[in-house]
Amino acid sequence: MKTSNVGQACPLDKPNLYESPALRNATGAAIRPGGLSVLKAALERFPFKRGARLLDVGCGMGASVALLRSRYDLRAIGMDLSRVLLREGAKRVASLPLAQARAEALPVADGCLQGVVCECVFSLVADSKQVLSEFRRVLVPGGRFIMSDIYRRNPSDNKQALPCKSCFSGASDRERILGHLIDAGFTLHLWEDHSHLLRELAAKLIFMHGSMSAFWEQFVGGSNGRQMEQAVRTMRPGYYLVVAEKT
Amino acid sequence: MKFSEEEIQNWKCETCGEGLVMRKVEFSYMKGSFHAELPACPKCGLVLITEELAMGKMAEAEKALEDK
């Protein structure tokens, strides 16, 4: 069987990128470029009142939820699809309010949250329009939405299929992302580039795994590691922070 | 690059005479920085960077940080 599965899911015997120790050993508990630093930067400029209700969609092991609760005194809860990450989060801090849910169907009442956080997750969701619609539904009018994720800085490469489904294959370019936000009824307060954090993570992964192709081989199979590395390089991935408000 | 205990024990800092130990080292290049575990002198902090490391992973990491 040929393994050049362009645009398809990763081989079944390979771990999901975000669940794998190969990535988490480099990122720590907050599985994204820059760890908690991007969220902290957003909250310093767009703070919430103490006691505000926030939901972290795609919370993973709950590192951001723990930060929001302990440092900012917010009533934050987290939801994620991954049982693996939720289980590990519960082992780390058993009292954290984390639950399993899909971003497309949040088990949350209408208009009950002051904030939604979504970090390095939007590029992974199956239906991005439905996810934004859900974020809008659960927010109060004037509620804020903080999102950070990977984006394509080479817009002409927007339709390139990658050898493995990941946050890179689901990444879009700046104009499309902002268009989706505005179409969904959000007002943009901030778009900020944090691509240096992605480059730093890449350098760290190279040191830990020998090369980027060696890192990718663990998820796409040996023969496709180089192909994945080149495809990712062609899209010139960057990392953004967005803060938007429900209007 | 992973150094074995045996390999590290073969190296001593010429200035201090101390045996090298694995230590968390910060690399800075262009506007980026990251951490890695490398053999270093426990007294003066001098880091061992072998030719293999400089020509291999370090060169690739520099390219990653250059943002081309």
Interface residues (C-beta under 8 A of the other chain):
Chain A: S195 H196 R199 E200 L201 A202 A203 K204 I206 F207 M208 G210 S211 M212
Chain B: M1 F27 Y29 K31 G32 S33 F34 H35 A36 G56 K57 E60 A61 E62 A64 L65 D67
